[in-house]
Amino acid sequence: MTYLFLQQYWWFLVSLLGALLVFLMFVQGANSLVFSLGHTAEERRLVMNSTGRKWELTFTTLVTFGGAFFASFPLFYSTSFGGAYWLWMIILFSFVLQAVSYEFQNKLGNLLGTRTFQSFLVLNGIVGPLLLGGAVATFFNGSNFVIEKQNLVEGFQPVISHWANASCGLDALLDPWNLVFALAVFFLARVLGTLYVINNVDNEAIRNRGRQRLVGSTIPFLLLFVPFLVRTLMKAGYAYDPATGMIFMESQKYLHNLVDMWYLAIVLLVGVGCLLYAIVRTAWSKSYIKGIWPAGIGVVLVVLVLLLTAGWNNTAYYPSNIDLQASLTIENSSSSEFTLRTMAYVSLLIPFVLAYIAYAWYSLDKKKITLDELRESDHTY
């Protein structure tokens, strides 16, 4: 295992975690539709108890995603999580608010009222996907940061990366194309959330409304994502010379990446096909309720390809719009070879963790959620 192989391997793992995180945001998508899918208090409890069984997976994956970035590419972690801290703090706060809302909305002595906490869940369902989508879009459109590694030898100012303005990351949403992608992720989360509720909640009224909302979320998602993808493939990208480390702009860089790594282009097409199949079949067939599975596979594949395209094939995955040479690549921002090699051995345990998650998911979903179950259960949200 060469150093470069380890860097590419860990970028793959980080990208896979990012792809899984986008899929698991069906929890946020369903929460944003709780008042639309559930017209009565009992119907809303059905939706929230459905997503309430999975919200820990989303939050855990978000934390693991950040931890993996910290361990494998610490310069990105210090630059983005440290410089753009308002962006990430708002994301984390919305997830903490989500956890509190699930647990306290129906507790005795709830002074704020059930509907207030349900509104907090809707807020998390909107803010989480929007800000995460805006953060991911900066991998293709750049961010406003500066890196000065010489500060390491200066005792008075040892900080090597800082944001170039006072927005601390919120300026990402001022870029129109970042906002386009952020909105696309938001509507994608609603698509996934709707598919999950249709599969998990045994209530005909909710399923019928879900199929209507599915179409209403799919159309804006496609209208936003397709132009973003086409524009990204056609625009100049951030490339670097592996021999010198010099970063430069290359015309149609991301399109060249898909051509050079043709296998990723095939995976991208398969992912898109799986997602569209799930949407079309669920919308047209009242008897089909398993759309979340092909859609989930499709979303993981598409997001994985996008993130790999942003980092592999001599591409700067975190470009700086202030100083081009400060842009981050998997080579100039990674941990030491010893660290990556040691963690690579530990990563062999990942399949066992995924197997446990799959088993836990299966155990929770063996029986669809019904109103009778909520009335008889000792623990409900």
C-alpha positions as CSV (number, residue, x, y, z in Angstrom):
1,M,0.0,0.0,0.0
2,T,1.7,3.2,-1.2
3,Y,1.0,6.6,0.4
4,L,-1.0,7.7,-2.6
5,F,-3.1,4.5,-2.5
6,L,-3.9,5.1,1.2
7,Q,-4.9,8.7,0.5
8,Q,-7.2,7.6,-2.3
9,Y,-8.5,4.8,-0.2
10,W,-9.4,7.2,2.6
11,W,-11.0,9.6,0.3
12,F,-13.2,6.7,-0.9
13,L,-14.2,5.9,2.7
14,V,-15.0,9.6,3.5
15,S,-17.0,9.8,0.3
16,L,-18.9,6.7,1.1
17,L,-19.8,8.1,4.5
18,G,-20.9,11.3,2.9
19,A,-23.1,9.3,0.4
20,L,-24.6,7.3,3.3
21,L,-25.3,10.6,5.2
22,V,-27.2,12.0,2.2
23,F,-29.3,8.9,2.0
24,L,-30.0,8.8,5.8
25,M,-31.3,12.4,5.5
26,F,-34.7,10.8,4.6
27,V,-35.3,11.4,8.3
28,Q,-35.0,15.2,7.8
29,G,-37.0,15.0,4.6
30,A,-39.9,13.2,6.2
31,N,-39.8,15.6,9.2
32,S,-40.2,18.5,6.8
33,L,-43.4,17.0,5.5
34,V,-44.9,15.9,8.9
35,F,-47.8,18.4,8.7
36,S,-48.3,17.6,5.1
37,L,-48.4,13.8,5.4
38,G,-50.2,13.8,8.7
39,H,-53.5,15.7,8.9
40,T,-54.5,14.5,12.3
41,A,-52.5,14.3,15.6
42,E,-52.4,10.4,15.3
43,E,-51.2,10.5,11.7
44,R,-48.4,12.9,12.6
45,R,-47.4,10.6,15.5
46,L,-47.2,7.8,13.0
47,V,-44.8,9.7,10.8
48,M,-42.7,10.9,13.7
49,N,-42.4,7.5,15.2
50,S,-41.4,6.1,11.9
51,T,-38.5,8.5,11.5
52,G,-37.9,8.5,15.3
53,R,-36.6,4.9,15.0
54,K,-33.8,6.0,12.6
55,W,-32.7,9.5,13.6
56,E,-29.8,8.2,15.6
57,L,-28.3,6.6,12.4
58,T,-28.3,10.0,10.7
59,F,-26.7,11.8,13.6
60,T,-24.1,9.1,14.2
61,T,-23.2,9.1,10.5
62,L,-22.8,12.9,10.5
63,V,-20.4,12.6,13.5
64,T,-18.6,9.7,12.0
65,F,-18.2,11.6,8.7
66,G,-16.6,14.5,10.6
67,G,-14.4,12.1,12.6
68,A,-13.2,10.3,9.5
69,F,-12.3,13.7,7.9
70,F,-10.5,14.7,11.0
71,A,-8.4,11.5,11.1
72,S,-7.6,11.2,7.4
73,F,-7.6,14.8,6.1
74,P,-7.0,17.0,9.2
75,L,-6.2,20.1,7.2
76,F,-9.7,20.1,5.7
77,Y,-11.1,19.6,9.2
78,S,-9.3,22.5,10.6
79,T,-10.1,24.7,7.6
80,S,-13.8,23.9,7.1
81,F,-14.9,22.9,10.6
82,G,-12.7,25.5,12.2
83,G,-13.1,28.4,9.7
84,A,-16.7,27.8,8.6
85,Y,-17.8,27.0,12.1
86,W,-21.1,29.0,12.0
87,L,-22.2,26.8,9.1
88,W,-21.4,23.6,11.0
89,M,-22.6,24.9,14.4
90,I,-26.0,25.6,13.0
91,I,-26.2,22.2,11.4
92,L,-25.2,20.5,14.7
93,F,-27.6,22.7,16.7
94,S,-30.5,21.7,14.4
95,F,-29.7,18.0,15.0
96,V,-29.5,18.5,18.7
97,L,-32.9,20.3,18.5
98,Q,-34.2,17.3,16.6
99,A,-33.1,14.9,19.4
100,V,-34.7,17.0,22.1
101,S,-37.9,17.4,20.1
102,Y,-38.4,13.7,19.6
103,E,-38.0,12.9,23.3
104,F,-40.0,15.8,24.9
105,Q,-42.9,16.5,22.5
106,N,-45.3,14.2,24.4
107,K,-43.7,14.2,27.8
108,L,-45.8,15.2,30.8
109,G,-45.2,18.8,31.9
110,N,-44.2,19.9,28.4
111,L,-44.6,23.7,28.7
112,L,-44.0,24.5,25.0
113,G,-46.6,22.1,23.7
114,T,-46.5,19.2,21.3
115,R,-46.9,21.3,18.2
116,T,-43.9,23.5,19.1
117,F,-41.5,20.5,19.2
118,Q,-43.0,19.2,16.0
119,S,-42.3,22.5,14.4
120,F,-38.7,22.1,15.6
121,L,-38.5,18.8,13.8
122,V,-39.7,20.6,10.6
123,L,-37.0,23.2,11.1
124,N,-34.4,20.5,11.3
125,G,-35.8,18.9,8.2
126,I,-35.3,22.2,6.3
127,V,-32.1,23.6,7.8
128,G,-30.1,20.3,7.9
129,P,-30.3,19.3,4.2
130,L,-30.0,23.0,3.0
131,L,-26.8,23.7,4.9
132,L,-25.2,20.3,4.3
133,G,-26.0,20.7,0.6
134,G,-24.4,24.1,0.5
135,A,-21.3,22.7,2.3
136,V,-20.9,19.9,-0.3
137,A,-21.4,22.3,-3.2
138,T,-18.3,24.2,-2.1
139,F,-16.3,21.1,-3.2
140,F,-17.0,22.2,-6.8
141,N,-17.4,25.9,-6.4
142,G,-14.8,26.8,-3.8
143,S,-14.8,28.6,-0.5
144,N,-13.2,31.8,0.9
145,F,-10.3,30.6,3.0
146,V,-6.6,31.2,3.3
147,I,-3.9,28.7,4.4
148,E,-0.6,29.9,5.7
149,K,1.5,26.9,6.8
150,Q,4.4,29.1,7.8
151,N,2.4,30.2,10.8
152,L,3.3,26.9,12.4
153,V,6.8,28.2,13.1
154,E,5.5,31.5,14.5
155,G,4.8,31.2,18.2
156,F,2.4,34.2,18.3
157,Q,0.0,33.0,15.6
158,P,0.1,29.2,15.1
159,V,-3.2,29.1,13.2
160,I,-2.5,28.0,9.6
161,S,-6.0,28.3,8.1
162,H,-8.7,31.0,8.5
163,W,-11.8,32.3,6.8
164,A,-11.2,35.4,4.7
165,N,-14.4,37.1,5.9
166,A,-16.6,37.3,9.0
167,S,-19.3,35.1,7.7
168,C,-17.5,31.9,8.9
169,G,-18.9,29.7,6.2
170,L,-22.4,31.2,5.8
171,D,-21.2,33.0,2.6
172,A,-21.4,29.6,0.9
173,L,-25.2,30.2,0.5
174,L,-24.5,33.5,-1.3
175,D,-23.2,31.6,-4.3
176,P,-26.3,31.0,-6.5
177,W,-25.0,27.6,-7.7
178,N,-24.3,26.5,-4.1
179,L,-27.9,27.5,-3.3
180,V,-29.2,25.5,-6.3
181,F,-27.4,22.4,-5.0
182,A,-28.5,23.0,-1.5
183,L,-32.2,23.2,-2.6
184,A,-31.7,20.1,-4.7
185,V,-30.5,18.2,-1.6
186,F,-33.4,19.5,0.4
187,F,-36.0,18.2,-2.2
188,L,-34.0,15.0,-2.5
189,A,-34.3,14.5,1.2
190,R,-38.1,15.0,0.9
191,V,-38.2,12.4,-1.9
192,L,-36.4,9.9,0.2
193,G,-38.4,10.8,3.3
194,T,-41.7,10.2,1.4
195,L,-40.5,6.9,0.0
196,Y,-39.5,5.8,3.5
197,V,-42.8,6.7,5.1
198,I,-44.7,4.9,2.3
199,N,-42.7,1.8,3.1
200,N,-42.7,2.0,6.9
201,V,-46.1,3.3,7.8
202,D,-49.1,1.1,7.3
203,N,-51.7,3.8,6.8
204,E,-53.5,4.1,3.4
205,A,-54.3,7.9,3.8
206,I,-50.6,8.7,4.6
207,R,-49.4,6.6,1.7
208,N,-51.8,8.2,-0.8
209,R,-50.7,11.7,0.3
210,G,-47.1,10.5,0.1
211,R,-47.4,9.6,-3.5
212,Q,-48.8,13.1,-4.3
213,R,-45.9,14.7,-2.3
214,L,-43.4,12.5,-4.1
215,V,-44.2,14.0,-7.4
216,G,-44.3,17.5,-5.9
217,S,-40.7,17.0,-4.6
218,T,-39.3,15.1,-7.5
219,I,-40.0,17.9,-10.1
220,P,-38.1,20.7,-8.3
221,F,-35.3,18.2,-7.4
222,L,-34.8,17.4,-11.1
223,L,-35.1,21.0,-12.2
224,L,-32.4,22.0,-9.7
225,F,-30.0,19.0,-9.8
226,V,-29.8,18.5,-13.6
227,P,-28.7,22.1,-14.4
228,F,-26.2,21.9,-11.5
229,L,-24.7,18.7,-12.8
230,V,-24.5,19.9,-16.4
231,R,-23.0,23.2,-15.4
232,T,-20.4,21.4,-13.1
233,L,-19.3,19.1,-15.9
234,M,-19.0,21.9,-18.4
235,K,-17.2,24.5,-16.2
236,A,-13.5,24.8,-15.5
237,G,-12.4,22.7,-12.5
238,Y,-9.5,22.8,-10.0
239,A,-6.7,20.5,-11.1
240,Y,-3.2,20.0,-9.7
241,D,0.2,18.7,-11.0
242,P,1.1,15.7,-8.8
243,A,4.8,16.3,-9.5
244,T,4.9,19.9,-8.3
245,G,1.7,20.3,-6.3
246,M,0.8,23.4,-8.3
247,I,-2.9,24.0,-8.6
248,F,-4.4,25.4,-11.9
249,M,-7.8,25.7,-13.6
250,E,-8.6,23.1,-16.2
251,S,-11.4,23.4,-18.7
252,Q,-14.2,20.8,-18.1
253,K,-12.1,19.2,-15.4
254,Y,-15.0,17.2,-13.9
255,L,-16.2,15.9,-17.3
256,H,-12.6,14.8,-18.0
257,N,-12.6,13.0,-14.6
258,L,-15.7,11.0,-15.6
259,V,-14.1,10.2,-19.0
260,D,-10.8,9.2,-17.5
261,M,-12.6,7.2,-14.7
262,W,-15.2,5.7,-17.0
263,Y,-16.3,3.2,-14.4
264,L,-17.5,6.1,-12.2
265,A,-19.6,7.3,-15.1
266,I,-21.3,3.9,-15.3
267,V,-21.9,3.9,-11.6
268,L,-23.5,7.4,-11.9
269,L,-25.9,6.2,-14.6
270,V,-26.8,3.1,-12.6
271,G,-27.5,5.3,-9.6
272,V,-29.7,7.7,-11.5
273,G,-31.6,4.8,-13.0
274,C,-32.3,3.3,-9.6
275,L,-33.6,6.6,-8.2
276,L,-35.8,7.3,-11.2
277,Y,-37.2,3.7,-11.2
278,A,-38.1,4.0,-7.5
279,I,-39.8,7.3,-8.0
280,V,-41.8,6.4,-11.1
281,R,-42.9,3.0,-9.9
282,T,-44.0,4.2,-6.4
283,A,-45.9,7.1,-7.9
284,W,-47.8,5.0,-10.4
285,S,-48.4,1.8,-8.5
286,K,-50.4,1.9,-5.3
287,S,-49.3,-1.6,-4.4
288,Y,-45.5,-0.8,-4.6
289,I,-44.1,0.4,-1.3
290,K,-40.4,-0.6,-1.5
291,G,-39.2,2.4,-3.4
292,I,-36.9,3.5,-0.6
293,W,-34.5,0.6,-1.3
294,P,-33.7,1.2,-5.0
295,A,-33.8,5.0,-4.3
296,G,-31.4,4.6,-1.4
297,I,-29.0,2.6,-3.5
298,G,-29.2,5.1,-6.3
299,V,-28.6,8.1,-4.1
300,V,-25.6,6.5,-2.4
301,L,-24.1,5.6,-5.8
302,V,-24.7,9.1,-7.3
303,V,-23.3,11.0,-4.3
304,L,-20.3,8.7,-4.0
305,V,-19.4,9.3,-7.7
306,L,-19.8,13.1,-7.2
307,L,-17.5,13.1,-4.2
308,L,-14.9,10.8,-5.9
309,T,-14.9,13.0,-8.9
310,A,-14.2,16.0,-6.7
311,G,-11.1,14.4,-5.1
312,W,-9.6,11.7,-7.4
313,N,-7.7,12.1,-10.7
314,N,-5.5,15.0,-9.5
315,T,-8.4,17.2,-8.5
316,A,-8.4,19.8,-5.6
317,Y,-11.5,18.7,-3.6
318,Y,-11.7,21.9,-1.5
319,P,-10.8,24.9,-3.7
320,S,-10.0,28.3,-2.3
321,N,-11.5,31.3,-4.1
322,I,-9.1,33.6,-2.4
323,D,-5.7,31.9,-3.0
324,L,-5.8,29.1,-5.6
325,Q,-2.6,27.6,-4.3
326,A,-4.2,27.3,-0.8
327,S,-6.7,24.8,-2.3
328,L,-6.8,21.4,-0.6
329,T,-6.0,18.1,-2.4
330,I,-6.0,14.6,-1.0
331,E,-2.2,14.8,-1.1
332,N,-1.5,18.1,0.6
333,S,-4.1,17.8,3.3
334,S,-3.9,14.2,4.5
335,S,-2.5,12.6,7.6
336,S,0.9,10.9,7.7
337,E,1.4,7.6,5.9
338,F,1.7,5.8,9.3
339,T,-1.6,7.2,10.5
340,L,-3.4,6.3,7.3
341,R,-1.9,2.8,7.2
342,T,-2.9,2.2,10.8
343,M,-6.4,3.4,10.3
344,A,-6.7,1.3,7.1
345,Y,-6.3,-1.8,9.2
346,V,-9.0,-0.6,11.6
347,S,-11.3,0.1,8.7
348,L,-11.5,-3.6,7.9
349,L,-14.0,-3.7,10.7
350,I,-16.4,-1.5,8.8
351,P,-18.3,-4.4,7.1
352,F,-19.1,-5.8,10.5
353,V,-20.5,-2.5,11.7
354,L,-22.6,-2.2,8.5
355,A,-23.9,-5.7,9.0
356,Y,-25.0,-4.8,12.5
357,I,-26.7,-1.7,11.3
358,A,-28.5,-3.7,8.6
359,Y,-29.6,-6.3,11.2
360,A,-30.9,-3.6,13.6
361,W,-32.7,-1.9,10.8
362,Y,-34.3,-5.2,9.8
363,S,-35.4,-5.9,13.3
364,L,-37.0,-2.5,13.7
365,D,-38.8,-2.7,10.4
366,K,-40.1,-6.2,10.5
367,K,-43.5,-4.9,11.5
368,K,-44.9,-1.8,9.8
369,I,-46.0,1.0,12.1
370,T,-49.7,1.2,12.8
371,L,-52.0,3.2,15.0
372,D,-52.7,0.1,17.1
373,E,-49.0,-0.4,17.7
374,L,-48.7,3.2,18.9
375,R,-51.6,2.8,21.4
376,E,-50.1,-0.5,22.8
377,S,-46.4,0.4,22.8
378,D,-44.7,1.5,26.0
379,H,-42.2,3.8,24.2
380,T,-43.4,6.1,21.5
381,Y,-42.4,9.6,20.4
